């Protein structure tokens, strides 16, 4: 039977080639698995076939309590590590590398639900208006970028990864003003409608902005270009958003994910079905999307408490 390192390497190959996990996810999984193998080695386990359920439980405890070598992990990070370890043991069992799964009954720590941070429609409009500081190529790009982020709910990596050919700006009747093909996590593609505001901003950038930026480059299919004519990076896209937020004098911190959260929240506030929002966001599970429904429920409570005559506490 191969040793720990060989068994883990085989699982990582499976995640890379067959599962097609995103690069950042693979980095985190490799880190978690490295910590797990060191823990098992410390216990004297030579391969995964020797691991017991108490071993896995002890590892979870070590994650949460920390040690001299590693600080304690948050519930979210520890839960990710446990999911990774369970995937490793399940893979080895299915592949016949081991004869049992000691992690089957070990569950990840409970992760507290954190409500996504969203901003109001008026704040979004102020942000988008602030992006168009003038009619320069970079300002046209910035407005188009932020309109796409809010208009499609795209992740920042998905937006900067767009090529010109990923756009279809043809509108059909009273429907959306076009579509955009986004490449999400695990290299999964999805088509998302592009609203008229985003379409107009992108068209203005393609006609009057991108050609000027492209003159400094060597030719790239990327939609959003930097001042040197190359593909805009995630860091530069962050800078674009920060600059627009400062000019808009927003009172709350704003990140690219804020626009994604606002996209989902505003759709649900407008009556969109949660499964439709799930498809638009590219979530693998509707459970991930349902956290946004908590936001809208909180909003309903606030409106009810402020508006209903029998909702107020007596004497107030």
C-alpha positions, 0 to 999 in steps of 0.5 A: 500500500502506498504511503501517506504522501503518495495517497494524498498526491493521488487525491490532489491529481483527482481534484486537479484533473477530474474535478477541475477545482479552481486554482485558489481552492486547490492551494487551500486544499493542499495546505489543509492536506499537508497539515493533516498528513503531518498530524497523522505522521505525528500519530505514527500512521504510515498510510490512510488505511491505519487511520481511525475515527478518533484520529480524525476527530482529534485533527478537528479538535487540533484545528479549532484549538491550535498548536505550537506550530499552527494557530487555531482556525476559524469555524469556516476554515476548519470546516473547509479542512474537514470537508477536504479530509472527508473527501480524501478518505471517501476517494481512497475508499472508492478507489480501493486504496483503503477498506474503510472511511474513518471520517464518515461520521466526523462532521465539520464545525458549525459555521455561523451564517453571515449575512452578505453585505449589500448596498441600496439601489440609490448607492449603486447608482451613485457608484456607477455614476462616479465611475464615469468621471469623464469621457476618457477611455479609462473612464468608459472602461471603468463604467462598463466594468462596474455596470457588468459587475452589478448587471450580471452578478459576476465575480471579479475574476469572471469579469476580468477574464471576459473576452470580447467574444464572450459578449452577445449584445443583440437584444430580442424584443422586450427581453434582455439587451444581450447576454454574457458568457461567464466562466465560473468556479470549476471552469463551469460556463453560464450565460447571464442576461445583460441589461440595457444599462450594462449593454450601453456602457459596454458598447460605448467602451468598445467604440470609444474606449477599448480601441484607444487602450488597445493601441499600447498592447500587442493584441489580446482578446480581453474585454477590459484592458489596462493602460498598457493594452493588456488584460486588466488584473483583479487588483486593478479592478479593485482599484477602479471600484475603490476610486469610484466609491471614494468619489461617490462618498459612500458611507460603507465599505464596498468590494467587488463582492458587494456588487454581487451581493447587491445584484442578488439581493435586489433581484430577490427584493424584486420578486425573483425566484431563488433558483433563478438567482442561483443560476445567475450567480453560478452557485452549485447548490441553492443552499448557498443562494438562500443566505440572501433570502435572510437579507430580504426577510430582515428587510421585511421585518424592518418595514413591518415594524416601522409601518404596521400600527400593531407592530410597535411596542406599547408606549412608544 
